[in-house]
Amino acid sequence: MPGPRGGGTTTNTEGKFTVNASQGQQLAVSYIGYREATVEVTSKTFYEIALQSDSEQIDDVVVVGYGTQKKVNVTGSVSTIDASTFEKRPVVSASVALQGMAPGVTVTTPSGAPGADGGAIRIRGINSFGGSSTAPLVLIDGIEGSLDSVDPVLIESISILKDAASSSIYGSRAANGVILVTTKRSSTERFTVTYKGTVGWQSPTDLPETVNALEYRELTNAMNLQDGNAPTYDDESMALYRKNMGKDPDLYPNTDWQDAVLTGSGLSHSHTVSLGIGSERVRMLTTLGYVDQNGIIETTDFQRYTFRNNADVKFNDKLSMKLDLSFSNGDRRSSPYQGTIFNYMNTRSADIPNQFSTGLYNGLGLQGNNPVALMLEGGQNKNNTLRLSGAITLTYEPVEWLSLQGMLAPRYATTNKHNWKKPVTTYQDMEGTATLTSTPYATLTESGSRAFYGNYNFLMTFKKNFSGHDLKLILGAERNTYDYKYLSAYRQVFNYPDYDQIDVGEIENMDNSGHRYEWAIQSYFGRLNYNFKERYLLEANLRIDGSSRFSKSNRWGYFPSVSGAWRISEEPFMENAKHILDGLKIRASYGTLGNQNLAGGDAASYYPTTPNLALGHISMNGTPASLVTLNTLANPDIKWETTTMLDVGVDVTLFSKLNITADWYRKNTDDILMKLDIPAGVGLNAPYQNAGKVRNTGWELSIGYNNRWRDFTFGVQANVSDVKNEIVDMRGKTATSGVLRNQEGYSIGSIYALESLGIIRTQEEADWVNANCPQFKETVQIGDIRYADIDGSNTIDENDKTIVGSTIPRYTYSLNLDFGWKGLRLSMLFQGVGKTDGYLNTYYVMPSNQGGTFRKEHIDFACAANPGGVTPRLTSANKNNWYDSSFWMKSAAYLRLKNIQLGYDLPKSWMRKIGLKSAYVYVNAQNLFTATNFWDGYDPEVGYDGDASGDFDLVKLGSANNYPQVKLVTIGLDLKF
């Protein structure tokens, strides 16, 4: 009770308290992390007081490398995301929840496949193109791991270290940024039980609209006329089809292949139970979770079980311990024909029957690959991943200014794959005349891998404060080890086709393989923090890493950084502006990072400096003999890729409600690993060499506002960032794969194709092209695509290809809105990217290509009779329109309503009557709406031409045989007991 006669008290473990007070006095109730509430005493004797969360206090301390810091004293560029983000976005993969939440962080979710719908995270652009990994380092409670291996419900906060100053403490593993995940721990001395459950339904975000059977036949006839041929379907057959279409599905089908394939329930549900218990000495939080996702096709699903136990033990005032254990087991199921299924679903014509009335699956017109039959009868791919990790951390504080900490954290992961592919026979008529078998025999590949990670570190922390000077010094040593083993077996021809066990297959042509890889990093590091009256701030870091991947002469890398900040708002001359300007901080940083992670997963990526021998067998006069070959040169002189970054930023807080953060940075990556040309006489493949350079330059802006008016709360957070990616040096080389190209002066993964000048609209234009600049020796007509003569040769050929687009988004942005009124809560997240391109080709978008069907827009095709048509001329005889060109490239920029949630906190008085502390019910929708100019029916975020199993590569374009992106509508319930 404030005032000279006031008294005080504390609550018990249930939050209850008793205090003597007189009418008219004020009760001030406070709790760490919550806003203080003041209540005037009346004649009542019982009061229920609810405190509101104070986000400013919660954010006061942020997690950084090997410790925490006051947010106001952070000198680097760090974005923080708290648990409320995950409460508003009920996702299975935690990486997806980062999308749109931090400036400078690009998250792309290219697939909706169950268990494979995680996001690819890029922080401030892409650093490398030479085979090194571009993924950030993820640490979960200090242990390296996969972000998507953590149940999002368990996450307390995430810190994203974006600049060199905040990341360099992790040295050689931090070139692509660092993500620090902190999981929830028990923070109470009471026994608590919470339950979180969801149930939801998935459906594709978009699907291409194709023509029906009659329209397909009409367009086919139109195509034949364009080619000077007779119609495929005469007037009589067209009349019969028009009359009987849909009435006789065997002879006059009108198949909707999307409806036939997308028969999965799309149902998903998740359940998480947490048990918390604590005392003055011991606190423990145990969480069990279960997720079940069913796909939009029948043979895809995912189940995951998770367990986590975080324990804190305080032996005495000097010695404490953390003991953490986690376990997850995930099973993912998919079809071995999944790429073919989604391919044919969108590209086969509607006049092809799916299933005859006799129950047989049709294969005529499908090359025997009936997508429904392949889905239901073609076998299964099963993938099981089990992860187990533990960490024990002892902290000893012999004196107030010294802390000693040691951590032992082993981690084990095993993956078992069962790829069972069965032959599927289809028929050309309802009587059972066989058309084709998808594969001549059943095949089974069983593979298993196990990986053991070891993490061991020791820290000494010194802290001293004297006369306004605050010093903190961290010194540490760390060792990381990795041991990976893989084994696989293959057999074909199974006499019992329903018994998918490896020993049932015939031994002829059987195969097996296996390998084992290891690496280790030994590290020493230190960080010095100094501030004077929390006004002038300085931080210096140094990490020394030694990697087993490099030779002794280049084994050790040194990664320093320095950063400083000036909190102008703490100056005495700013005192009169405190009621307006709560905080103003200017900061700058510079540092060096490294990268020793080579992508590929083969021997060359683990032992790049050592010659790798290929082992095999050869038959000599009928006698098998062992074979050992050296195929690729090794380079003992390769060293770390190094990234240097300069960052300048400002943090502003106005009226205690408006927060502004802005950054500008330049990031240069040198010594990128490339394979340069070597003399052909060497007779071996070229080795990696340190040769390439890439630059990322960009800026970021984040603006947040939060306020309260009585029972109404409002919050808005806007983020926008820009990054320009440029290859500075490739030693004059280029690298091209399909329509993608790496070339000096352009961004990584640029689109390389002919430059389209549009569709030829007049006969005069067609005649001029044929006479003065012929295209691929084809005779063009009205409706054909015209190309630019880039090389000035007065002819169009492959030499006229040029860079026409970029696959790296230049801009990323988001807008997060939160509204609250009493127990109601509404949140919305809009997210998008700008200035980026996507590309599709072949029969996915090109009319008359490779026997595919037609899209709806192909009805309005350009020709002499319709020169203003929107799509090129229909022709199967002239290939002019099928060449890769910018005509088939479209902007992949988009704005998406990524997430919207409406929820209600049920009244506490109701809950007490049934033994609950609180209950929150909500409905949530993800990917509900997308605005884009990309190809109709195809999601601009999907990594087209990626692996059909659900894995993906963000730098592949062209085909569209991927699992579609999905939208999800969810109902959820949160209970606290």
Order of alpha helices (4+ residues) and beta strands (2+ residues): beta-beta-alpha-beta-beta-beta-alpha-beta-beta-beta-beta-beta-alpha-beta-beta-alpha-alpha-alpha-beta-beta-beta-beta-alpha-alpha-beta-beta-beta-beta-beta-beta-beta-beta-beta-beta-alpha-beta-beta-beta-beta-beta-beta-beta-beta-beta-beta-alpha-beta-beta-beta-beta-beta-beta-beta-alpha-beta-beta
